[in-house]
């Protein structure tokens, strides 16, 4: 590492990112540092975000929760605002790495690293969150469901910085769940990770459905067709079983170092079934 | 003293961080080494070119051509080169070593070396060798083989009412010590070399490195530094690294150190042998055992190294602690083109114990006898004959261990209530619940004539001032040897534990007590030290008695004071001073000899395989998620007999640690071999060790069946806790779900696949 820059103002950071060879962006460092160790390489210029106030803080305005990109997993887990507006996100953050990792690792880093096994994207997908990208050219918002174009390929230009995430709060009466199957009970990378937001109307039929899974394809996958199919149906065990089948068919898992495609398909289906069964209990 | 929870002598320095490990010790002018590794799993070296933008004149570079003496590492088998010369037999095999002022420079230089190879066909996996073994393919290279047994197994199986056959496989396992392998070589003023580091067996390293340098043992000594764990992983491998740094240090004329990083350590140091075990057994209708025929294949890796002895121990324990009227065992280790497999706590037994104990549950099921009753009925007893035709004469705790286990775990009731066929009503929303049992044994000390060959020597110094110093080559690797050995000596001598210490382990100053392996340190080395201490005590009492003109048998040493009956005659130190006169110290030495009644024929593997055995029983309780097949283990109970316990707290720690290590082996640890022959999971991100949250409550019960020749009655302890959990967990999973996974680890993926196959079988 030849240069380490830690600006206090966002425009300084954006100026650096606009240069011909932009620096490597460092947030918590929990992904970058192991990569540097493994490859025995270090970038020539690192831009650290740790002094940028705009990237911090958890605030709520109306039905929208704003999370700075440098909010840590620990902050996500402990925040009453997050627990209320997106409980699945708070639950997801609590399963990432060890306590030390949760204290350093950030929301923005987890999203920008682009791992298909990342734990935070599924609850953000099902909450229909948006990410706020800034560059010298201006700011724009991208729905998180459009953030990932392909394997570790993000809808983010080289000069853009992920500054914040905006999350529509969970409507009252709706069900939000997070489920992770890891390689062990702590400090585990996901074999399957998923989240859902489901709601019933007064007749007891499904009025809203959003489901998303990670670690089962090249990118986090929103199960939109399944969601559309579910809307208007009653959460009966039969619907649950059919939904499980549709979910298993929709994902694109593979055999890898952590698990098998067959197992992942099966588990995705069982998780969806369990959610539908739980949803039915909201009727009572 | 024996039976007291003495605090570990290394506890303070470990707690406050002042203990210095190999990588912490500084030397002026120290350089750092790194390794150039072969790019292919099998082939001939065609060229090693020092390329890149490197000023090679400023570095030290060495290949096999630079080795002045023996090119192969002296181990049990002597077939592995320090540095590959012509033939490369695994991906990552060292072909050259580099020393540079910093580690980064050494590593950068290594990356600049181009290694050219002409590829040869490689055999990489256990599956491949088993397939060839079953076909009788002559391509397979045998690294070691043993066969033994008694009786006509085919005729016996023919006569049996019930015959059950099965095959079981186990994977590589990484020792996962906290401190990675690290060695330093320091040239000394007299022209000699000191090799120090994280190593279990100084007298393995010393002759291996001396032969490589072509110097006498007077010019080479080895120091064992404090270790952050070893588990067998630092038994044979330090000889390789010691050779590398000694070669570089001699060439450089300065100290050179190598410290492996974690991924290098996992990828290239020794692992537990992957194994395949095929078992055919016969029993009478009432469940009485008739015969066992056991075929064992071990994946030896690229070189034989320790495989002959690991395979031997695994095979001897393969029939389990049962009375077989007829038994035949054939075991073979074949070469694969992967890093050599070597020593790991349990030394071949965790593999065969998993196989036989999984199999015994199946056999019991077919015989319609409950698993605990089946084991109790068929257990080995005093007077019974083992697979090697050893007749058991004493310290057989099979019945006590089994019965105590039934009592403390309430196994029978749980087994009848839980499980897929249990009487409890099954709520499909709740996890599937099961309980499993395993029964196992472990031979203490070296196999067969091993202890006679080693003839362990120990020394005890009584020093002016009253200090008592132990000189042995047994190392402290975290297991507590340097606390327990002083307890044995202090107990026999009659002095406080604080007065006894173990000298730094340096081959220049300590005799060869043999390697720190095979659960032999407390029993064998401790036994000889107890003898020394009794000799020392007798000498002191005689000398004091002479001076006081009393009969020596009227005197005693109690808590560091000499006593004549109830009369206090003064401190141990005072009387020692009188006895020593002008001498600074008096040394007592002993050498181990095998008990004369023990007979062993190595070639036929017949006779007394071990002087004594330890006995154990494990009960595992599992909860299996019905959707994800994740296995939760709320409780593991271990009931063990390891003879007299010297230090209960340390002994319990050993049992708990070994049990957790076995749980990892059973449920999640897997290295895997890639298509190119590289070991796949080479970091703690991908090689899944159990965490605190994965650890069950481990309940330990210790029975003490004394062994007459062990110190205070102690037997071996270190390895046997590794044998029990894997088969107990496999049996518990089968009990819960009705499917048997015959291939470790018992991953959710495999349990799911087995359940799917069972469902498909039922519906077709």
Interface residues (C-beta under 8 A of the other chain):
Chain A: X34 X38 X40 X181 X183 X184 X185 X186 X187 X188 X189 X257 X258 X259 X260 X262 X263 X266 X267 X270 X271 X273 X274
Chain B: X107 X263 X627 X628 X629 X630 X632 X668 X672 X680 X681 X683 X685 X686 X688 X689 X690 X691 X692 X693 X694 X748 X749 X752 X753 X756
